[in-house]
Amino acid sequence: MAKIVVMGAGLGGMSAAFELRETLGKAHEIVLIGQGDRFSFTPSNPWLAVGWRKSEDITLDVAEHAERKDIRFIADGVERIEAGADTVITGVGERIGYDYLLICTGPKLAFEDVPGSGPEIGHTQSVCTTPHAAQAWQTYQAFLADPGPVVIGAVQGASCFGPAYEFAMIVDADLRKRKLRDKVPMTFVSSEPYVGHMGLGGVGDSRGLMEAEMRQRHIHWVVNSKVTQVREGEIDVLEHDAKGHAGETRTLPFKFAMLLPAFKGVDAVAAVEGLCNPRGFVIVDKHQRSLKYPKIFSAGVCVAIPPVEATPVPTGAPKTGFMIESMVTTIVRNIQAELAGKKPDFEGTWNAVCLADMGDTGAAFVALPQIPPRNVTWTKIGRWVHVAKVAFEKYFLYKMRHGTSEPVYEKYILSALGIERLKDTRH
């Protein structure tokens, strides 16, 4: 019997634990370790931050649903990984040995990279976590009573641009519903070289479509820029030219601001010698396996993926839900093969499929594969994307509650987009 520890109880970790149980059966022990006792559906955080959802709508109790599948759940997090001893130490000091370790932690939010940013010790809000989005909703309610300039965007080194675009459009839609939009100048700030780059080098005509959408909504933008400092009510933005040379610094006033940070690897993972790159992301081969530690696999945002292209201001490559599902399935099938005495030679398909809600419409981005040249590159805007995003939220939470490993993107999202069904992995 093998003992498999899954580190992280978010989108990747929960999916991995359920898929392991469903694929391997009851013969093996599965331990799921999360930081806290609640699973959060992260893609819904922008809605929470404007009051369109409540925290209880998009979270669930992990232990209740994991234990139904005979998966032990620990809510104390991992304090340390002793990779040489095949052991993790939890936040309360419990030592847990493993035959396989799956690292699905997601990222550490590097607010410290930009002085004055972040919701805890800074002056900007975040939608990266559900508690952050809930705090943003409290701040947003105060803002509604005394509206003024809004700044939304993603700082240098960020790799997750979709939620910034989503939140800008959702705030615009919400303010229009409240008849307050005319009182709120809005500016979108990004390290991307142009609007619609998305960390992907653009997808189809994403630049033209997103610029048109922003002009239609009267959202100004400042791109190819670094946020150098945030003070109460002011954000300093340093613009750059096409060669990356620093130019003009402008100061943007705000009464409400949300800036997505750059990511790093979580401390317990980044501390393992030879496991990660300098930013703390896990280095894996095409089978999602650590190059140094053959008993460690990794999936999700915590995996090291090089930027799609060099940009004048640093941008990272996003990891979307479809890609995470593919990574998880790859790991599970490789472990299954190894336990059966076979060569673990499954490979994931690193494709980008993103549904970005815009409040009253939405944008769908498809890049297959993520890094050009691509077999499919496609962007569409329409109200149907908003409807698809809501349906995706409902189905994924259903999936978690009922412990199914059915691939949401594979079966539902791609078919909704009219794209031929893709295999999760290549064998």
Rosetta blueprint (number, residue, H / E / L):
1 M L
2 A L
3 K E
4 I E
5 V E
6 V E
7 M E
8 G L
9 A L
10 G L
11 L H
12 G H
13 G H
14 M H
15 S H
16 A H
17 A H
18 F H
19 E H
20 L H
21 R H
22 E H
23 T H
24 L H
25 G H
26 K H
27 A H
28 H L
29 E E
30 I E
31 V E
32 L E
33 I E
34 G L
35 Q E
36 G L
37 D L
38 R E
39 F E
40 S E
41 F L
42 T H
43 P H
44 S H
45 N H
46 P H
47 W H
48 L H
49 A L
50 V L
51 G L
52 W L
53 R L
54 K L
55 S H
56 E H
57 D H
58 I L
59 T E
60 L E
61 D E
62 V H
63 A H
64 E H
65 H H
66 A H
67 E H
68 R L
69 K L
70 D L
71 I L
72 R E
73 F E
74 I E
75 A L
76 D E
77 G L
78 V E
79 E E
80 R E
81 I E
82 E E
83 A H
84 G H
85 A H
86 D L
87 T E
88 V E
89 I E
90 T E
91 G L
92 V L
93 G L
94 E L
95 R E
96 I E
97 G E
98 Y L
99 D L
100 Y E
101 L E
102 L E
103 I E
104 C L
105 T L
106 G L
107 P L
108 K E
109 L E
110 A L
111 F H
112 E H
113 D H
114 V L
115 P L
116 G L
117 S L
118 G L
119 P L
120 E L
121 I L
122 G L
123 H L
124 T L
125 Q E
126 S L
127 V L
128 C L
129 T L
130 T H
131 P H
132 H H
133 A H
134 A H
135 Q H
136 A H
137 W H
138 Q H
139 T H
140 Y H
141 Q H
142 A H
143 F H
144 L H
145 A H
146 D L
147 P L
148 G L
149 P L
150 V E
151 V E
152 I E
153 G E
154 A E
155 V L
156 Q L
157 G L
158 A L
159 S L
160 C L
161 F L
162 G H
163 P H
164 A H
165 Y H
166 E H
167 F H
168 A H
169 M H
170 I H
171 V H
172 D H
173 A H
174 D H
175 L H
176 R H
177 K H
178 R L
179 K L
180 L L
181 R H
182 D H
183 K H
184 V L
185 P L
186 M E
187 T E
188 F E
189 V E
190 S E
191 S L
192 E L
193 P L
194 Y L
195 V L
196 G L
197 H L
198 M L
199 G L
200 L L
201 G L
202 G L
203 V L
204 G L
205 D L
206 S H
207 R H
208 G H
209 L H
210 M H
211 E H
212 A H
213 E H
214 M H
215 R H
216 Q H
217 R L
218 H L
219 I E
220 H E
221 W E
222 V E
223 V L
224 N L
225 S E
226 K E
227 V E
228 T E
229 Q E
230 V E
231 R E
232 E L
233 G L
234 E E
235 I E
236 D E
237 V E
238 L E
239 E E
240 H E
241 D L
242 A L
243 K L
244 G L
245 H L
246 A E
247 G E
248 E E
249 T E
250 R E
251 T E
252 L E
253 P E
254 F L
255 K L
256 F E
257 A E
258 M E
259 L E
260 L E
261 P L
262 A L
263 F E
264 K E
265 G L
266 V L
267 D H
268 A H
269 V H
270 A H
271 A L
272 V L
273 E L
274 G L
275 L L
276 C E
277 N L
278 P L
279 R L
280 G L
281 F L
282 V E
283 I L
284 V E
285 D L
286 K L
287 H L
288 Q L
289 R E
290 S E
291 L L
292 K L
293 Y L
294 P L
295 K L
296 I E
297 F E
298 S E
299 A L
300 G L
301 V L
302 C L
303 V E
304 A L
305 I L
306 P L
307 P L
308 V L
309 E L
310 A L
311 T L
312 P L
313 V L
314 P L
315 T L
316 G L
317 A L
318 P L
319 K L
320 T L
321 G H
322 F H
323 M H
324 I H
325 E H
326 S H
327 M H
328 V H
329 T H
330 T H
331 I H
332 V H
333 R H
334 N H
335 I H
336 Q H
337 A H
338 E H
339 L H
340 A L
341 G L
342 K L
343 K L
344 P L
345 D L
346 F L
347 E E
348 G E
349 T L
350 W L
351 N L
352 A E
353 V E
354 C E
355 L E
356 A E
357 D E
358 M L
359 G L
360 D L
361 T L
362 G E
363 A E
364 A E
365 F E
366 V E
367 A E
368 L E
369 P L
370 Q L
371 I L
372 P L
373 P L
374 R L
375 N L
376 V E
377 T E
378 W E
379 T E
380 K E
381 I E
382 G L
383 R H
384 W H
385 V H
386 H H
387 V H
388 A H
389 K H
390 V H
391 A H
392 F H
393 E H
394 K H
395 Y H
396 F H
397 L H
398 Y H
399 K H
400 M H
401 R H
402 H H
403 G L
404 T L
405 S L
406 E L
407 P L
408 V H
409 Y H
410 E H
411 K H
412 Y H
413 I H
414 L H
415 S H
416 A H
417 L L
418 G L
419 I L
420 E L
421 R L
422 L L
423 K L
424 D L
425 T E
426 R E
427 H L
